[in-house]
Amino acid sequence: MQTILDAIGAGFLSAMGFIGLNADLMDRYGLRFLDGVWVTLKLVGLSVFLGSLLAVPLAVARVEGGKVLARTAFGYSYFFRGTPLLAQTFLVYYGAGQFREQLTDIGLWWFFRDAFNCAVFTFTLNTAAYQSEILRGGIQSLPAGQMEAAQSLGLSRVLAYRKIILPQAIAIGLRPLGNELILMIKSSAIASVVTVYDLMGVTRLAFSRSYDMEVYLWAAVLYLLMVEVVRRVWDVLERRLNRHLTLSR
């Protein structure tokens, strides 16, 4: 993560030098912007990782679950993919305050009183819905004989999923999973509206004090650099994990 941050910082300074930055503004807020990038990366990284853990059982429930489980998983996915992330963030951040006493009684208010935790929680639920649909598509695209072959070798369905089905489904869905990661980086700007000082939060703070629109240009360049780093890393990852598909053509 620190390597990515260093690469983004170097690219940012080069880009700003090329277009002619306001040196005084950079002296005042440059480090704050890099701190904002770190908060954004941490927010997105935690959300996508935790979301991937939740997405696996949701995807399997859609494919293997009975009528109740499959419909419940579909309802979850339908809600979080069909409603704005901004509305979901407001529901968690402001809604938690309506249940402060109950959350205090069960020992969870310490978590929901923190804006960063609320953002991670909301983003996790949101990205889990999208990732589960990607994995479901990957699982259903595999030949039915995969599971039959695994069971003929004495593997249980759980072990077959862990060793055979899910690795292939992830490989098939690698590109859309990368797109989801990029979308989460851009969507993370929503966290700034609930007082999280991510990249956009720092940008809004800098603009409120300087009234210089250049700070939004900085933010745009930094988001672009983050997306470009992820895109290049994902291209390498996809080539390595799916090289057997290229060789078989």
Disulfide bonds with the S-S distance in Angstrom:
none
